């Protein structure tokens, strides 16, 4: 059974034995998160205002969109969910006021 260090050193030695004209292959350690560039991170954090408005007006659609995008764009998904909850509570409040009046 190989340990993590033995596996890493073996992979490093294999990378050094590659011919100089070949592209070396680098391996990420087990469990390491992928590194995102700043542009990719900014793209992940963008919130589409149209989807936020639709989430506010149709809360069910907002929750579905939020569930779809929670892994790709976690910050945007949270905003869509918040818009959906605000729209739901506001709609419920208006309906209660209209029922009383």
Secondary structure, 3 states (H helix, E strand, C coil): CCCHHHHHHHHHHHHHCCCCCCCCCCCCCCCCCCCCCHHHHHHHHCCCHHHHHHHHHCHHHHHHHHHHHCCCCHHHHHHHHHHHHHHHHHHHHHHHHHHHC
